[in-house]
Amino acid sequence: MSTRIKEAFTESVRLLALVYARDADRIERMGRRFAETARRGGVVFFAGNGGSAAEAQHFATELVCRYVRNRRALPAIALSADTSVLTATGNDYGFDRVFARTLEALGRRGDLLVAMSTSGRSRNVLAAIREARRLQMRVIGLTGARGKAFATKCDECLVVPSAETARVQEVHLLVGHLWCEMAEERAGVRRAKPAARPKARRSKR
């Protein structure tokens, strides 16, 4: 095994163990808020850039479609997913407003914003937090070691103690999966409907 592979696995395992030991209760509290929002029919919005945007779409998909179980669809929106809205808003109002503008249109009191920024300095995510506050939405955050000021702007935030973006996002991915699992458990199980079979066509003679 190459040194770089060993170092990456060692650091990832170390971080996961550290975050579990330090923040397990925090992760569970945040997960309960996440799951309860989805159970009540509130919308869970996700905001992030780059790799965090990919994770935002990933988590939203787990809620709308399914994570593991067959159950009712849960309302979730990744604010980075609509390229027409992103480009129009970026062009007309500036990139800092690309997430906040959609929240202004769709966010309501009782909804939840999951704000994701490994650096804690993403201006469009910070603008989304401000808009969520204006709408009286709850905000939970995921960030890295440089995001301590970012964390203070959220109701609760997980700060992964690393400045290495990839390692931070690996922890965020595990935590997001746990939250999706919690939401799915709260939603209850529903058997999937079997796919409808097309009716055989009778040949005309």
For each residue, the residues with C-beta under 8 A, 3 or more apart:
1: 5 6
2: 5 6
3: 6 7
4: 7 8
5: 1 2 8 9
6: 1 2 3 9 10
7: 3 4 10 11
8: 4 5 11 12 166 167
9: 5 6 12 13
10: 6 7 13 14
11: 7 8 14 15 162 164 167
12: 8 9 15 16 167 170
13: 9 10 16 17
14: 10 11 17 18
15: 11 12 18 19 160 161 162 167 170 171
16: 12 13 19 20 170 171 174
17: 13 14 20 21
18: 14 15 21 22 161
19: 15 16 22 23 27 158 160 161 171 175
20: 16 17 23 24
21: 17 18 24
22: 18 19
23: 19 20 26 27 158
24: 20 21 27 28
25: 28 29
26: 23 29 30 156 158
27: 19 23 24 30 31 158 175 178
28: 24 25 31 32
29: 25 26 32 33 156
30: 26 27 33 34 140 156 158 179
31: 27 28 34 35 178 179 182
32: 28 29 35 36 182
33: 29 30 36 37 112 138 140 155 156
34: 30 31 37 38 44 112 114 140 179 182 183
35: 31 32 38 39 179 182 183 185 186
36: 32 33 39 40 186
37: 33 34 40 42 43 44 110 111 112 138
38: 34 35 41 42 44 63 74 75 76 183 186 187
39: 35 36 183 186 187
40: 36 37 110
41: 38 75
42: 37 38 75 108 110 111 112
43: 37 75 76 77 106 107 108 111 112
44: 34 37 38 60 63 74 75 76 77 111 112 114 183
45: 76 77 78 79 102 103 106 107 111 112 113 114 128 132 137
46: 55 56 57 59 60 76 77 78 79 80 113 114 116
47: 56 79 80 99 113 114 115 116 124 125 128
48: 51 52 53 55 56 80 115 116 117 122 125
49: 52 53 80 117 122 124 125
50: 53 54
51: 48 54 55 118 165 166 169
52: 48 49 55 56 116 117 118 142 169 172
53: 48 49 50 56 57 78 80
54: 50 51 57 58
55: 46 48 51 52 58 59 116 169 172 173 176
56: 46 47 48 52 53 59 60 78 79 80 81 114 116
57: 46 53 54 60 61 78 80 81
58: 54 55 61 62 173 176
59: 46 55 56 62 63 76 78 114 176 179 180
60: 44 46 56 57 63 64 76 77 78 81
61: 57 58 64 65 78
62: 58 59 65 66 67 176 177 180
63: 38 44 59 60 67 73 74 75 76 180 183
64: 60 61 73 74 75 76
65: 61 62 73
66: 62 69 70 71 184
67: 62 63 177 180 181 183 184
68: 181 184
69: 66 184 185 189
70: 66 189 190 191 192
71: 66 74 184 187 188 189 190
72: 187 188 190
73: 63 64 65
74: 38 44 63 64 71 183 184 187
75: 38 41 42 43 44 63 64
76: 38 43 44 45 46 59 60 63 64
77: 43 44 45 46 60 81 102 106
78: 45 46 53 56 57 59 60 61 81
79: 45 46 47 56 98 99 102 103 128
80: 46 47 48 49 53 56 57 86 98 99
81: 56 57 60 77 78
82: 85 86 102
83: 86 87
84: 87 88
85: 82 88 89 98 101 102
86: 80 82 83 89 90 98
87: 83 84 90 91
88: 84 85 91 92
89: 85 86 92 93 97 98 101 102
90: 86 87 93 94 95 97 98
91: 87 88
92: 88 89
93: 89 90 96 97 101
94: 90 97
95: 90 98 123 124
96: 93 100 123 124 127
97: 89 90 93 94 100 101 124 127
98: 79 80 85 86 89 90 95 101 102 124
99: 47 79 80 102 103 124 125 127 128 131
100: 96 97 103 104 124 127 128 130 131
101: 85 89 93 97 98 104 105
102: 45 77 79 82 85 89 98 99 105 106 107
103: 45 79 99 100 106 107 113 128 131 132 135 137
104: 100 101 107 131 135
105: 101 102
106: 43 45 77 102 103
107: 43 45 102 103 104 111 113 131 132 135 137
108: 42 43 111 135 137
109: 135 136 137
110: 37 40 42 137
111: 37 42 43 44 45 107 108 132 135 137 138
112: 33 34 37 42 43 44 45 137 138 139 140
113: 45 46 47 103 107 128 129 132 137 138 139 140
114: 34 44 45 46 47 56 59 140 141 142 176
115: 47 48 125 128 129 132 139 140 141 142 150 154
116: 46 47 48 52 55 56 125 141 142 143 172
117: 48 49 52 120 121 122 125 126 141 142 143 147 150
118: 51 52 143 144 146 147 165 168 169 172
119: 122 143 144 146 147 165
120: 117 143 144 146 147 148 149 150 151
121: 117 126 146 147 150
122: 48 49 117 119 125 126
123: 95 96 126 127
124: 47 49 95 96 97 98 99 100 127 128
125: 47 48 49 99 115 116 117 122 128 129
126: 117 121 122 123 129 130 150 153
127: 96 97 99 100 123 124 130 131
128: 45 47 79 99 100 103 113 115 124 125 131 132
129: 113 115 125 126 132 133 139 141 153 154
130: 100 126 127 133 134
131: 99 100 103 104 107 127 128 134 135
132: 45 103 107 111 113 115 128 129 135 137 138 139
133: 129 130 136 137 139
134: 130 131
135: 103 104 107 108 109 111 131 132
136: 109 133
137: 45 103 107 108 109 110 111 112 113 132 133
138: 33 37 111 112 113 132 155
139: 112 113 115 129 132 133 153 154 155
140: 30 33 34 112 113 114 115 154 155 156 157
141: 114 115 116 117 129 147 150 151 153 154 156 157 158
142: 52 114 115 116 117 157 158 160 172 175 176
143: 116 117 118 119 120 146 147 150 151 157 158 159 160 168
144: 118 119 120 147 159 160 161 162 163 164 165 168
145: 148 159 160 161 162 163 168
146: 118 119 120 121 143 163
147: 117 118 119 120 121 141 143 144 150 151 157 159
148: 120 145 151 152 159
149: 120 152 153
150: 115 117 120 121 126 141 143 147 153 154 157
151: 120 141 143 147 148 154 157 159
152: 148 149 157
153: 126 129 139 141 149 150
154: 115 129 139 140 141 150 151 157
155: 33 138 139 140
156: 26 29 30 33 140 141
157: 140 141 142 143 147 150 151 152 154
158: 19 23 26 27 30 141 142 143 171 172 175
159: 143 144 145 147 148 151
160: 15 19 142 143 144 145 167 168 171 172
161: 15 18 19 144 145
162: 11 15 144 145 167 168 171
163: 144 145 146 168
164: 11 144 167 168
165: 51 118 119 144 168 169
166: 8 51 169 170
167: 8 11 12 15 160 162 164 170 171
168: 118 143 144 145 160 162 163 164 165 171 172
169: 51 52 55 118 165 166 172 173
170: 12 15 16 166 167 173 174
171: 15 16 19 158 160 162 167 168 174 175
172: 52 55 116 118 142 158 160 168 169 175 176
173: 55 58 169 170 176 177
174: 16 170 171 177 178
175: 19 27 142 158 171 172 178 179
176: 55 58 59 62 114 142 172 173 179 180
177: 62 67 173 174 180 181
178: 27 31 174 175 181 182
179: 30 31 34 35 59 175 176 182 183
180: 59 62 63 67 176 177 183 184
181: 67 68 177 178 184 185
182: 31 32 34 35 178 179 185 186
183: 34 35 38 39 44 63 67 74 179 180 186 187
184: 66 67 68 69 71 74 180 181 187
185: 35 69 181 182
186: 35 36 38 39 182 183
187: 38 39 71 72 74 183 184
188: 71 72
189: 69 70 71
190: 70 71 72
191: 70
192: 70
193:
194:
195:
196:
197:
198:
199:
200:
201:
202:
203:
204:
205:
